């Protein structure tokens, strides 16, 4: 029997990386002759980050009855738990461990765990990359990423672009780029396994849901464009609002639905929160370029400035798991006008609802969005191009059957099988 450990945020945490960790663990658990564990954080980030990462709204347990054991151990702010996490993994004695990597702020605890595992055990370490090295990032980010993941035995990427970024980050290492179906048994160099972002099936459509009633409650018109998820600057909500405003100048049958929690914004009424904001400003200066700094990022203010308040509905809060379907089922397309991107969890949720994508030609989107089949692409930083992509959704509708055909090849079962095959080979 294969014993597998997935390290990442487990149930009870917000965000795409938590969803990915849970879904991957479930996929491993469904394989024959496997025992799967999630080794999770208890606190993912420094104490002064002004954001709540715990999900205290969802009632649905995404791991219920799936045979995955969860161990909540790692606390970013307590060094002793880093060692305890390493000890927990060693005691479980897995055939391999998959670390979820998404944020350079986590470099020190993750780097410590990986280095301990490679120095003291023979357990293969695989890093699943949700975030690579981007050219506009400051040197601090590159150094921390290098420190954290350089000693891994293999990497998983979800786009060719990320694979190239890994090679640029580690120029002294010889890599083999492995496709999911390749035979890796005889590979001698460090493998980069090129897969995809699997389709999230944890949020399922409700066939009895009254879409018309929900659209009326949300004051939505005929054609609905959805921005969903945490409101971070790199996700380009400001572009989506500007492009929609241009679209709305000539159409009275369109709505923009914005659903998500603003990040990096703490309450302002407590001294502790003022200190958090002060520390976080210093932190952002080290980790973000000027282009990405969010201290003055308030995209929702554009709605009134552009005079489109009657055509935009905003739900500026975290959505519990059991309510996600309500917003996807009333929408006609997902808007992903990102400035930079690796794989997008929102894109994967959309495909599970057979919703088309309008996205920018950045990161992995040129690979994952099939023009005219699963959506339309726009040029980055080009509002006119973005407006045209949104108009294409209306004038040249995307077939739900076409989206379903494409998404069928991006299953969690196939993803987990490819990872396990590689892990067995490198062991």
C-alpha positions in Angstrom: 0.0 0.0 0.0 1.3 3.5 -0.9 1.3 6.0 1.8 1.0 9.6 0.6 1.4 13.0 2.4 0.1 16.2 0.9 1.4 19.3 2.8 -0.8 22.4 2.5 -3.7 24.2 4.1 -6.4 21.7 5.0 -10.1 22.0 5.6 -11.1 25.1 7.5 -8.9 27.5 5.4 -10.0 29.8 2.7 -8.7 30.1 -0.8 -7.7 28.1 -3.9 -4.6 26.4 -2.3 -6.8 24.9 0.4 -9.2 23.7 -2.2 -6.4 22.3 -4.2 -4.8 20.5 -1.3 -8.1 18.9 -0.3 -9.0 17.9 -3.9 -5.5 16.3 -4.5 -5.6 14.4 -1.2 -9.1 13.1 -2.1 -7.9 12.0 -5.5 -5.0 10.1 -4.0 -7.3 8.5 -1.5 -9.6 7.2 -4.2 -6.7 5.2 -5.8 -6.4 1.6 -5.0 -3.9 0.6 -2.3 -3.3 4.1 -1.0 -3.4 5.8 2.4 -3.5 9.5 2.2 -2.7 12.2 4.8 -2.9 16.0 4.8 -0.3 17.6 7.0 -1.7 21.1 7.4 -0.9 24.5 8.8 -2.6 25.9 11.8 -1.4 29.4 10.8 0.0 30.0 7.3 1.5 33.5 7.6 3.2 35.9 10.0 1.0 37.2 12.8 0.9 40.7 11.4 -0.7 39.9 8.1 -4.0 41.9 8.1 -6.2 39.2 6.8 -8.3 36.4 8.1 -7.3 33.1 6.5 -9.8 30.8 8.4 -13.1 29.9 6.9 -15.7 30.3 9.7 -18.7 30.5 7.3 -18.8 27.2 5.5 -20.9 24.4 6.9 -19.9 21.8 4.3 -16.9 19.6 5.1 -15.2 19.1 1.7 -13.3 16.0 3.1 -16.3 14.3 4.7 -16.2 10.5 4.3 -13.2 10.5 1.9 -10.7 8.5 4.0 -8.1 11.3 4.3 -6.5 11.9 7.7 -5.7 15.5 8.5 -2.9 16.6 10.9 -2.9 20.3 11.9 0.7 21.0 13.0 2.6 23.9 11.3 2.4 27.4 12.7 4.3 30.0 10.8 5.0 32.0 14.0 6.3 29.1 16.1 9.6 27.6 14.9 9.1 24.5 17.1 6.1 23.5 15.0 8.3 23.5 11.9 10.3 20.7 13.4 7.2 19.0 14.7 5.8 19.1 11.2 8.9 17.4 9.9 8.7 14.8 12.7 5.0 14.2 11.8 5.9 13.5 8.2 8.8 11.2 9.2 6.5 9.3 11.6 4.0 8.8 8.9 6.8 7.4 6.7 5.1 8.2 3.4 6.3 6.8 0.0 6.4 10.5 -1.1 5.3 13.9 0.0 3.8 16.7 -2.1 4.3 20.3 -0.9 1.9 23.0 -2.2 3.9 26.1 -3.0 2.2 29.4 -3.7 3.7 32.2 -1.7 7.4 33.2 -1.0 6.3 34.5 2.4 6.2 30.8 3.4 9.8 30.1 2.3 11.4 29.7 5.7 9.0 27.1 7.2 8.6 25.2 3.9 12.3 25.5 3.1 13.2 24.2 6.6 10.9 21.1 6.3 12.2 20.2 2.8 15.8 20.6 3.8 15.3 18.4 6.9 13.6 15.8 4.8 16.3 15.7 2.2 19.1 15.7 4.8 17.8 13.0 7.1 15.4 10.8 5.1 15.0 9.1 1.7 11.4 10.3 1.3 10.9 11.8 -2.2 9.9 15.4 -2.1 7.7 16.9 -4.8 6.7 20.5 -5.0 3.5 21.4 -6.7 4.0 24.9 -8.1 1.0 27.3 -8.1 3.3 30.3 -8.5 6.6 30.6 -10.3 9.2 33.3 -10.8 7.8 36.4 -12.5 10.1 38.9 -14.1 8.6 41.9 -12.3 9.2 40.3 -8.9 11.8 41.8 -6.6 15.0 39.9 -5.9 13.8 39.0 -2.4 11.1 36.8 -3.9 13.5 35.0 -6.2 15.9 34.3 -3.3 13.2 33.0 -1.0 11.7 30.8 -3.7 15.2 29.4 -4.5 15.8 28.8 -0.8 12.5 27.0 -0.2 12.3 24.6 -3.1 15.7 24.1 -4.6 16.2 20.7 -2.9 13.0 19.1 -4.0 13.3 15.9 -6.1 10.8 17.0 -8.7 8.3 19.8 -9.5 4.8 19.9 -10.9 3.7 22.8 -13.1 0.4 23.6 -14.7 1.8 25.5 -17.8 4.8 25.5 -20.0 5.4 29.1 -18.9 5.9 28.1 -15.3 8.2 25.3 -16.4 10.4 27.9 -18.2 10.4 30.0 -15.1 11.6 27.1 -12.9 14.5 26.6 -15.3 15.4 30.3 -15.2 15.2 30.2 -11.4 17.6 27.3 -11.2 20.0 27.6 -14.1 22.6 25.2 -12.7 20.1 22.3 -12.5 19.5 20.0 -15.5 15.8 19.4 -15.9 13.7 17.0 -17.8 10.3 18.3 -18.9 7.9 15.4 -18.5 4.4 15.2 -19.9 1.8 13.5 -17.8 1.8 10.4 -20.0 5.5 10.1 -20.4 7.6 7.2 -19.0 9.8 8.7 -16.4 11.4 5.5 -15.1 14.8 6.1 -16.9 15.1 9.9 -16.4 18.3 10.9 -14.7 17.9 14.7 -14.5 15.5 16.4 -12.1 11.9 16.1 -13.6 9.4 18.9 -14.1 6.1 17.2 -14.6 3.9 19.4 -16.8 0.2 18.7 -16.0 -2.8 21.1 -15.8 -5.1 22.6 -13.1 -7.7 19.9 -12.6 -11.4 20.8 -12.7 -12.8 21.5 -9.3 -15.8 19.3 -8.7 -16.4 20.2 -5.1 -18.9 22.9 -6.1 -21.7 21.2 -8.1 -24.6 22.8 -9.9 -28.0 22.5 -8.4 -30.5 21.4 -11.1 -33.4 22.7 -9.0 -31.9 26.1 -8.4 -34.2 29.0 -9.4 -31.8 31.0 -11.6 -34.4 33.6 -12.6 -35.3 34.3 -8.9 -31.7 34.7 -7.9 -31.0 37.0 -10.8 -33.9 39.1 -9.7 -32.6 39.2 -6.1 -29.2 40.3 -7.3 -30.7 42.8 -9.8 -29.0 41.1 -12.7 -29.8 41.6 -16.4 -29.8 39.2 -19.3 -26.0 38.7 -19.8 -24.0 38.3 -16.6 -20.2 38.5 -16.3 -18.8 37.2 -13.0 -15.6 38.2 -11.2 -15.2 35.7 -8.4 -12.6 35.2 -5.6 -10.2 37.2 -3.5 -9.8 40.8 -4.8 -6.1 41.0 -5.4 -4.5 43.6 -7.7 -2.9 41.1 -10.0 -6.3 39.6 -10.8 -7.2 42.8 -12.6 -10.7 43.7 -11.3 -9.9 47.3 -12.3 -9.5 46.1 -15.9 -12.8 44.1 -15.7 -14.7 47.1 -14.4 -13.2 49.5 -17.0 -13.9 47.0 -19.9 -17.4 46.3 -18.7 -18.1 50.1 -18.5 -17.2 50.3 -22.2 -19.4 47.4 -23.0 -22.3 48.9 -21.0 -22.2 52.1 -23.0 -23.9 50.4 -25.9 -25.9 47.7 -24.1 -28.6 47.8 -21.5 -28.8 44.0 -21.2 -25.5 43.3 -19.3 -24.5 43.0 -15.7 -21.2 42.6 -13.9 -21.4 40.5 -10.7 -18.4 40.9 -8.4 -18.2 38.3 -5.6 -15.2 38.1 -3.3 -13.4 39.3 -0.3 -10.9 42.2 -0.4 -7.5 41.1 0.7 -4.8 42.9 2.7 -7.4 45.1 4.4 -7.7 44.9 8.2 -10.4 46.6 10.3 -9.4 50.1 11.3 -10.8 50.4 14.8 -8.2 48.6 16.9 -4.6 49.4 17.7 -3.5 45.9 17.0 -5.0 46.2 13.5 -3.2 49.5 12.9 0.1 47.7 13.8 -0.8 44.9 11.4 -1.2 47.3 8.6 2.1 49.0 9.4 4.0 45.7 9.3 2.2 44.6 6.2 3.1 47.7 4.3 6.8 47.0 5.1 6.3 43.4 4.0 4.7 44.3 0.7 7.6 46.6 -0.1 9.9 43.6 0.2 7.8 41.1 -1.7 5.9 43.1 -4.4 7.0 45.4 -7.2 5.5 48.9 -7.3 3.1 47.7 -10.0 1.7 45.0 -7.7 1.6 46.9 -4.4 -2.0 47.0 -3.2 -1.8 49.6 -0.4 -3.9 52.1 -2.5 -5.8 49.5 -4.5 -9.6 50.2 -4.3 -11.1 49.0 -7.6 -14.7 49.1 -6.4 -14.5 52.9 -6.3 -14.4 52.8 -10.1 -18.0 51.6 -10.2 -19.3 55.0 -9.1 -16.6 56.9 -11.0 -17.6 55.3 -14.2 -21.3 55.7 -13.6 -22.2 52.0 -13.9 -23.6 51.3 -10.4 -27.0 50.3 -11.8 -25.4 47.5 -13.8 -23.0 46.2 -11.2 -23.8 44.0 -8.2 -21.1 43.6 -5.5 -21.0 40.9 -2.9 -17.8 42.0 -1.1 -17.4 39.1 1.3 -16.1 35.6 1.5 -18.6 33.1 0.1 -19.1 29.8 2.0 -18.7 26.5 0.1 -22.4 25.7 0.0 -23.3 29.1 -1.6 -20.7 29.1 -4.4 -23.0 27.5 -7.0 -25.6 30.4 -6.6 -23.2 32.9 -8.3 -21.9 30.6 -11.0 -25.3 29.4 -12.1 -26.6 32.9 -12.7 -23.6 33.9 -14.8 -22.8 33.6 -18.4 -19.0 33.9 -18.3 -16.1 34.3 -15.9 -13.9 37.4 -16.2 -10.2 36.7 -15.6 -8.4 39.8 -16.8 -5.3 39.0 -14.8 -2.1 41.0 -15.0 0.0 38.0 -14.2 -1.1 34.4 -13.7 -0.3 30.8 -13.1 -3.2 28.4 -13.1 -6.5 29.7 -11.8 -8.8 27.9 -9.4 -11.7 30.1 -10.5 -11.2 29.0 -14.1 -11.4 25.4 -12.9 -14.6 26.1 -11.0 -16.1 27.8 -14.1 -15.4 24.8 -16.3 -17.2 22.5 -13.8 -20.3 24.7 -14.4 -19.6 24.7 -18.2 -19.1 28.5 -18.1 -16.9 30.1 -20.7 -13.8 32.3 -19.8 -12.8 35.7 -20.9 -9.1 36.1 -19.9 -6.0 38.0 -20.7 -3.1 36.5 -22.7 -0.9 36.1 -19.7 0.6 33.2 -17.8 -1.1 29.9 -18.6 -4.3 31.3 -20.1 -3.1 31.1 -23.7 -2.7 27.3 -23.1 -5.8 26.6 -21.1 -8.4 28.9 -22.8 -9.2 27.5 -26.3 -10.2 30.5 -28.4 -13.8 30.1 -29.5 -14.1 26.8 -27.7 -13.9 27.5 -24.0 -13.7 31.3 -24.1 -12.0 34.3 -25.6 -8.7 36.0 -24.9 -7.8 39.7 -24.7 -4.5 41.6 -24.7 -3.2 42.5 -21.3 -3.6 46.2 -20.3 -5.8 46.7 -23.4 -9.3 47.7 -22.2 -10.6 47.8 -25.8 -9.4 44.2 -26.4 -11.0 43.1 -23.1 -14.3 44.8 -24.1 -14.2 43.0 -27.4 -13.7 39.6 -25.7 -16.7 40.2 -23.5 -18.8 41.2 -26.5 -17.7 38.0 -28.3 -19.3 36.0 -25.4 -22.7 37.6 -26.2 -22.5 37.7 -30.0 -20.6 34.4 -30.5 -21.8 32.2 -27.6 -19.6 29.3 -26.4 -21.1 25.8 -26.5 -21.4 24.2 -23.0 -20.8 20.8 -24.7 -17.5 22.1 -26.1 -16.4 23.2 -22.6 -17.4 19.8 -21.2 -15.4 18.0 -23.8 -12.3 19.9 -23.0 -12.7 19.8 -19.3 -13.1 16.0 -19.3 -9.4 15.6 -20.0 -8.5 17.5 -16.8 -9.6 15.1 -14.1 -8.2 14.8 -10.6 -7.9 11.1 -11.1 -5.5 11.5 -14.1 -3.6 14.2 -12.3 -3.0 12.1 -9.2 -2.1 9.1 -11.2 0.6 11.0 -13.1 2.0 12.4 -9.9 2.1 8.9 -8.3 3.8 7.5 -11.4 6.5 10.1 -11.3 7.0 9.6 -7.5 7.4 5.9 -7.9 10.0 6.4 -10.6 12.1 8.9 -8.7 12.0 6.8 -5.6 
